[in-house]
């Protein structure tokens, strides 16, 4: 797992390292500048013109120090700074003085005459930006953007991007490479920040590993992480002395009249993830389709009219299905009819195993808020932005402003797990942590992709994966499956059933 930090958390870590551990700020700064200079040297020609654009804070000081190192290495470099130099940070003033004594040109933005820029080092704001960029600073960023450098290297964060949310704060510079320090920033893995950050390189500049745990404030607010390829070791084991019951049983309560596709996709994904048995509980009209497309599934069907004609009989059947299962998916393709509400309510009240609540089940809960009263710690909801908007009463735009905060707030209120689906899916866990998914691509933006995700998560739960890992791992595997398909086939033609098939291929590579 890779730890992510917010700007505020990083400032706490920085202060603790300097004040408590005793590592001088200039030592950290020199190491930060060296890591930036090395990345520029690896990518720039000796005759290319380099602009180091700097604010007058410590991020700007990093930029000035990097410019000095590039100058001493023989690169044509100029520092363009914005702000009152005399009111800049102590470190900025010191680095500026050192650079000038060594022959580096420092020019105030208002006196700078733009020319050709081949390489831009962006050290204007870093992680400290907390309000929209306006006035002279906006003009400065626009001038830098309009210079159209061949290569832009950002220092810690692209200027204009929130280090907490990834949002564009009025305007922003787009980097090809972002050199960040200590730990990657949350805003660089959330969209649109991920697009602006380019390739992110996390440089070790001397922060103690324990700082992220011990520094006052480092554990406040959003506690975030990403999964990495190394986390494949957490995949469910497949012992040789086993049978189908060893790998768990998944119940899929999904599909309305002649709408069995979603149920099929969830069931297929659960099987591809490794579940030993999958039972699909669906409208009787879907029997032929399911039997044909997924004969491996145990099929139990019903007549929706039985919810009214034989209510107790349906309760008994659903209770039996729920007690059989090690994990349950409810909602895909279910529809919004009154009987569907009854089914969702029965599942929520009867299943004691993990319940993945998806699609129409979420819409039914939004339309009937009393159903949320049945939420317990075994609930995992998987809303996309529109479904989350209906659940919370907020607009999609409001949710997009801060995905981690929205997911954490909803999950914390009900004591559940929330998998908020977006280009960068955010999973809010019951222990208060946030996982931001870094796998996946636009090829997966197809009908049925969410049904596959629900099945993957259920398959992991059924095999006994830890409750704080199954949901984020499901999102990660789901995205890796999409990445695998795109590498082999391109961005356009992916079908949800093919995505489910690729889940098995991803896990094959983890053996």
C-alpha positions, 0 to 999 in steps of 0.5 A: 500500500502507498500512503497519500497525504494532504497538503496540511498533513505534509506541512505537519510532517515537514515541521515535525521533522525539522523541529522535533527530529532536528533535520535542518530545513535547508538540508531537506531543501537541498535534497528536494532541489537535487531530486528536481535538478536530476529529473531535469538533467535526465530529460533536457538538452544542454542547449535548451533554455530553462525557466524556473518559475518561482513563488517567494515561499519554500516551494519557490526556494526549492525551485531557486536551489534547483536552478542553481544546481542546473546552472552549475551543471552548465544549463542555460537557466533563468529564475522568474519569481513573483511576489515581494522578495523582501517578504518571502520566506527566510529560505527563499531569500537565502536561496536567492542570495546564494544563486545570485552570487553564483551567477544565476539570473533572478528576474521579477515577473513584472520585469521579465520579457518572455522569449523561448522556453524549452523546459519549465520548472514549476515552483510557484505554489506547491502544496500550499495553495488554498484559494483560487489563483487570481490577479497577477498570479493568474497572469503569471501562470497563463504566461508560463502556459502560453510559452508552450515549453517542451517539458514541464517539471512541477515541484511537489504539485503542479501550480494551481492544483489543490493538493487535497482534492485535485481540483483546478483552483482557477487556473493551473499548469500542466506538468509532464513530470511532478517530483514530489517529496516524501509521500505522494499528495492526494490531489495528484491521484484524483482527477483532474489533478492526475492529468495535470501531474503527469508522471509522479516521482516520489523523492526520498529527501530524508523524512523519517518513515515514522513521521507520517504516524507521529507528526501532530496533525499527520493523521488528521483529516483524510487518511488515504492510500493506494493499492500497488502491484505488491499488494497482490500478496493479499489475493485469496489463497487457493490451497490444493486440498479444497473444494467449491465450498472452500472458496465461498458462495455468492448470492446475486439478487438481481434482474427484472423481467427480461433484464437478466444481463446485469445479474449474469455479469455480476455472477460471471465476475464473481466466478472469475474472481474465484468464488466457488459457487454463485446462485442467481436469484432473479425474475423467472423470465430470465431463466433461459438467458441465464442458463444459456450464458452462465450454466455454472450458476445455481439458478433460483427464480420467482414470479414478482407477483409472489411478493404480494400473493405469497409474501411469507413464502418469499420471505422464507425463500430469501432468508434461505438464500441469504443464509446460504451465501457468504456474500450477497449482491443486490440491485443490478437490473432490479428495477424500481417496482414495489416488489423490488423494494420488498426484495431489497428490504428483505435482503438488508434485514436477513443477510448477515454476510457482506452485502454489496448494494448496487444500482437499482437497490441504491436508487430504491434506498434513495427513494425510500430513505427508511431503508437506510435504517437497515444499514449495518457494518456488513453493508458495502454500497457502490454508487456512481456519482448520479446514485450518490447524488440521489442518496445524499441530496447533493448535486453531482457537482458538489460531490465532485468537489471533494470525492474523498470527503463525500464518501467518508462522510456518508460511510461514517454516518452509517458505519458502512463501506462506500465505494464511490465510483468515478474515473478515480474510484474512492473507497471509504472504509469503516476504519476511517481510511480512504483508498483511491484507486489508480487502475482503470481507464476510459475503455471501461466506461460502458454499460455493465462495468459496475455490475462486474465490479459488484461481482468482483467485490462479492467474490473476494468477500466470499473467499474470506478477504478482510472487510477493509481490503475486499472493496478497495482490492475489488476496485483495483482488480476491476481496473487492472482488468480494464487496463489489460484489455486496453493494452491488448485491444485499444480503448473502444471495443470493451464489453462488460463480459470481456472485462469480467473475463479479464479479471481471471487473467489478472488474477492468473498473473498474481499466482 
